[in-house]
Amino acid sequence: MGCVSSNLLNQDDEFTQLGSSALGHHIVSLTSTTYGLLTLDPPHTTTPTTPPSRFTLASLFPSEPNSEPKSLWSEPRPFRSEPEIINSWELMSGLDAESFRFSKENANPNLLTPTKPAPTPPNRFERICPPRGENRVVIYTTTLRGVRKTFEACNAVRAAFEALGVAICERDVSMDSGFREELRGLLKGKQREAMVPPRVFVKGLYIGGAEDMLKVAEDGVLGELLKGLPKKKVGAVCEGCGDMRFLPCFNCNGSCKSVVKEEGRVFVVKCLHCNENGLVLCPLCS
C-alpha cells in the first residue's frame, strides 16, 4: 500500500510544463516491500525553457509611425508623386491629314471634323444625256416581277431618291416599249448587261446601275451631283395620275383602236396617240 509522494513534484513548476520538464522526475509506485529500501534522488533545480517566439502581426507591421510596411514577396514600389502626362499630339501624329482636320471654330482640339468630299472629277462619269434630262434625274426602271433581283433593284433606287427628296423622272420600260428603245439608243455599243434596268442619269451624266449608284453614294459624290435639282415635297402625290405616271388614252380609252370614217365607210385602225398598252404619259409627270 503506498502512494506517490507529493514532494516529488516541484510546486513552483507550472502545469503547462508537465509535457517537458516534469517528465524528468523519478516517479515510483511504492509498495510494502520496497518502502524501506527507496532512496530518493537529491533535489535539483531545473531551468525553465523559454518558449519560442510566436508569429505576430507586430513582427510584420512595426509600431513606429514613420516606418514603411514590409512585404513578404517583393520590395515596395516607389511612389510617383507627379502624374503621368500623355501628349495627344504625338498619338495622332500618324493620322492622315487629308481625312481629318481640326476645326478652328471649336475650342476643343480633341474633336475631329471630317473634311468635305473631294470634288467630282470631270471624267468620272460619261456624258450621256437622255431626252429632256439636262437638269433632272432620269431613271429607267421596270415594274415586272419576272426577275426578282431586277425588280428589287429598281425599287431600291427609286426609294433612295425619294428619301433624298429629289424629284425624279421614272421611265418604265415594261409599260412603254418606246422607253426601251430609247435606253438602247443611249447605251449603244455597251455590253448587254448595261441594258438591264435600273439605269440612272443625273444632269446628263450616266451614273450606272444600282451598284454603281451605291458606290457613288458611299463616296459622298451623290450629294454634289444633286445640288440645284428640284425637290419633291414629302407626301406629295401627282393629282393627275397618283404617281402612276401613265393614264388611259383619251381617244381610244385604252383599247388601242380608233374608228375612222371615210367615204361612207367605217375603218378600225390602231390608235396613234397611245402606246401598245393603250396608255399615255401623264402630262403633269412628264
Secondary structure, DSSP 8 states (H G I E B T S, - for coil): -----GGGS-TTS-GGGTTTTGGGS------TTTTTT-------------------HHHHS-S-TT-----SSS-------S-----HHHHTTTS-TTTEEE-SS-S-TT-EEE-------TTSSEE---TT-TTSEEEEE----SSHHHHHHHHHHHHHHHHHTB-EEEEETTT-HHHHHHHHHHTTTS-GGGGSS-EEEETTEEEESHHHHHHHHHTT-HHHHTTT--B--TT---TTTTT--EEE-TTTTTS-EEEEEETTEEEEEE-SSS-TTSEEE-TTT-
